Each structure stands twice: as structure tokens, then as C-alpha cells.
């Protein structure tokens, strides 16, 4: 049996995305979601997600909106807004321009905010993979219960999808963190069909994290793509759940795994 952790990113940023994630949860495929704690719809999403039995984690964010603990000298501008878009944040991070203490402080603020909303996070990943920053890695490694961490490395990802520094940080996190045996999701994001979804699940491993982004979000280039709605539609197909059952693939929750 393969335990499949289908994790929906970007919860809490927009009602349209939240609705799509919850529709996929009702279909039985998506059992986990990561929440942007400073997102405007995060409080409402957490309430609805708990009623739906979703396993919740933190989608650590340093690229969109206003920091919970700012303003900071390096992480934000003078109004407390992050230095988005992701390309600029990645550039600053790779150049060592962010104060590690500020990264840890914001990670703590977002973690505690999610808990205050009523979630007990079992896992963590990053909006635009910012959880890989060394200072963030230190914080999440010391969290109570040691949350499962996403290691966003897979063989079929497009070339250049992560800067070289981020790949090194991902490899370092993979040596330290609680994690699944494999990670996947990039091919499905580009061509979201039930067939591609099944094709992405590797043989010979016990646990797989599958990253998904169901539901479009106005104003965000990636999230405005029609592919996001196609992800929602593919994940809601009854035939997909039937295929997973037939091949012994069990949609699972990180919270149901025993602590290391």
C-alpha cells in the first residue's frame, strides 16, 4: 500500500481557492491543506476545513501581503509588506540579504497565528518554497511535535524550477526533517488530468506527498491560470478515487502518522 498525502496549497488567500480545496476534500482525494496564516480568508477556511476533517499545516509565506510580525528591516518594506514577487524574494534570499532572526520571528508569528485560528499544524511547506530558507529550517525543525516538511525535489520537474541555492537548502532539509519518501506535483500542475495524476505516483515507495493547487485566484499570475480550475475538476472525478482504491493507494493525513 502507498500512503498518498495529497496536499492543497494556498488555502486562506481567496474564497475561490478555499471553495475548490473543500470540494476536492469532499471528493475524498485531498486530505491535507496548507494555510497562508496572513491570508484574508484564513480564519473562515480553518473553521470550514476542521468541519470537513482536513489535516492542516502552515503554508509559510514571505512573498505576498503583510507580515504578521513586521515591519522588518530586511524582510519587508517600511509598511510591513513583503518584497514580492517570488523572483525578487528568491534573489534576495540567495544573495543572503535577509536577516535570519527576522525569518525565524515571522515563522513563529505565522505558526502561532494558525494555532490561534484553531488548527494544530501537522506539516509545513512554503509559498514559493520559502520554508527552505536556512533560518526557517531551523525554526520548523524545533517546532513541537516536529512537523512533516515538504522537500520539493522530483525528477520530472521543469529545468530551473528552483534556484541552485534552494536546491541545496532542500537537500539539507531532506537530511534533517520528517518527510515523505517522495514528492511530486509539477507535471500535474502543468497538465492536470486524472491520467497524469496517476502517472505521477511512483512505484516502490511507502509514502508520497502530492502537491496540488485547485481553484483559480484573481490577480495572481500562477493562480489565475485555467489549469488551476482543471486541477479541481480532475481531483473531483469519482473515477480517480476508484483508481486509487483499485491500485491500493490510500489518501492519507500527515496527522495520522506516528511521530518520529
N, C-alpha and C positions, 0 to 999 in steps of 0.2 A: 504494500500500500504506500502511495505517495501522499504525504500531507501537503496540501496546497494552500498557501496563505495569500489569497487574492486581496491586495490592499489598495484601496481607493485613495488617491492623494487629493489635496486641495480642498478638503472639507472646511467649511467656515468662511470661505471667501465670497460666495454668492449663492443666493437661494436656488438658482437654476442648477448649479453643480450639486448642492446638497440634495435636491429632489432626485437627481439622477442616481446618486450614490445609494439613496434609500430604496429606490426602485430596484436597483441591482441586488441589494440586500434581501429584498422580498423575494426575488427570483432564486435565492439560495446560493449564488456564486460568490458574491462579495461578503466576506465575514469580518473584514477588518477595514478600518479607515484611519487616516492621519489628519489631524485637525490643525489648521493655522490658528494659533491661540489669539493672535491680534486681529483676526478677521471679523468683519462686522456681523456675520451671521453665525459665528461660533457658538454663542450661548444657546440659540434656538436649535442648532444642529445637534449639539451634545444631548439636549433633552430628548429629541426625537430618536437619536441613534441609540440611546440607552433603552428606550422603549422597544426598539427593533432588535435588541440583543447584539448590536455591533461591538466588536472589540476595538477600542480606541487607543490611538497613540498620538504623539506630537509630530506635526509637520513643521520642523524648526525653520523659521523664516528670517532672513536678513536682506531680502530683496524688495519686498512690497510693503507699502503702508508705513505706519508709525510704530516705532519701537515701544515696547511696554515699559522699559526701564530708562529710556533716553530723556533728553538728547544726550548723545555721546560725542566725544571729541573725534573719534575715527570712524565709528560705525554708521553715523547719521549726519545729516546736515544740522544747521542750528535750530531747525524747527522739530527735530526728532524723527524726520523721515529717512528711511534707508536710501542708500545710493544706488537704486536700480537704474537700468535693467540688469539682468544677471551677468551680462558680459562685462559690465563695469565692476560689479561686485567681485566676480571671478578674477578680474585683472588686479584689483586692489589686494585681494586675498593672496594671490600667487606672488605678488610683489612684497608681501609682508607689511602692508600698510595698516592692518587692523590691530588694535590693542587686544591681546589675548584676554586680559581681565574684563574688558568690555564684552567680548564674545561670551565668556562664562557668565557674566552678570545677566545678559539678555537671555541666554539659555535657561538660567534659573528662573527668570521672570516669566518666560513663556511656559515652562514646565509647571510652575506653581499656579499660573493663571488657568491652565487646563484642569488642574486638580480642583481649583476653586469653582469651576463650572460644573463639577460633578463627575469628572472622568478620572479614573486611576490608570494612567498610561502604562501599557504593557510593552510598547515598542516605539521606536523613533526613526524618522528619516528626515530629509531636508528638502525644503522648497528650493529647487535648483541645486540640490545636493550640498547645501551649506553645512549640514551636520558633519561633513568630513573635515572641516577646519580643525587643526590640532587642538585649539582651546576648547572647541565644542566637544571633541572626542574625549578630552579629559573630564569635562563635566558629566557627560552621559555615562561614561564608564564608572563614575562614582555615585550615580543615582541609586536610591533604594530599590532593591529588587532586581537590579541590573537589567534594564530593558533590552529587548532584542533590537539590534541595529541593522539597518539596510546597508549592504555592501553592493553598490550599483555597478558591478562589473559583469559583463556577459560577452560571450564570443561573437554574437551576431549583431552587436551594437554598431551603428554607423561610425566610420572613422572620424576621429576628432571630437567625439561627443563629450569628452571630458578633457580639460587641460592636463598636461603632464603632471603638474603638482597635485591635482585632485586624484589622479590615478594612484600616485604614491601614497597619498593620505588614505585612500580606500583600502589599499593593500595593508597598510599599518593597522587600520581599524579592524580589518578582517582577521588579523592575528590576535586581537585583544578581545573582541566583542562576542556576545551571544548573537548568533546569526543562523540563517538557514544554510543548507548545503549549496544551494544555487539561487541565483537571482535572474529574472527575465522580465520582459515587458516592452522593450524598444520596438521589436518587429510588429507586435500587436498595435502599438500606438500609431505606427505608420500605415498599417493595413489591417484595420480592426474587423476581422471576420471570425466566426466560430472555428473555421478550419485552421486559420493561423494561430488562434489561441491554443488549440490542442497541439499543434505542431511545435509550439514553443516549450512545452513541458518536457524536460529531459528525462531519459530513462536512467535507471541505476542509481537514483538518489532517493533519500528518505523525505527531505523537506525542501520546498521551493517557495520563494517569495515571488509573486507575480504583481508587478506594478501596473495599475490601470488609472485612467483619468476620464471617467464617464461624465458627460454633460458639459455643454458649452458655457462660456462665461463672457459676457460682453466686455469689450475694452482690453482684453488680454490677447496678444497675437497667437500664442500657442493654444490657449483655451477657447479661442473663437473659431478654431478650425472645425469644419463639418465632421472631421474624424472623431471628435470628442462625443458627438451625439451618436455616431456609428458604434463607438465603443459601448455606450449604454445599451443600444439596441442588440448588439451581439451578446452582451453579458446577460441579457434578459431572455434569451431564447431557451425554451424548455429543452430543445434537443441538445444544448450544450451541457446542461445538468445531467441529462440522461447518459451522455457520452462519458462524462466523468465517473458516474456510478458504474458504468459498464467496464471501464478500464481500472477500477479500483483506486481512483484519485479522490481524496477526501478534502473538500473545502473546510479549512480549519481556522482557528483563532489563536493568536500568539498567547493570549491569556490562559489557554488551556494546556500549554506545555509546562512541564515542571521546571522550576527554577534550577539553574546550574549550581 
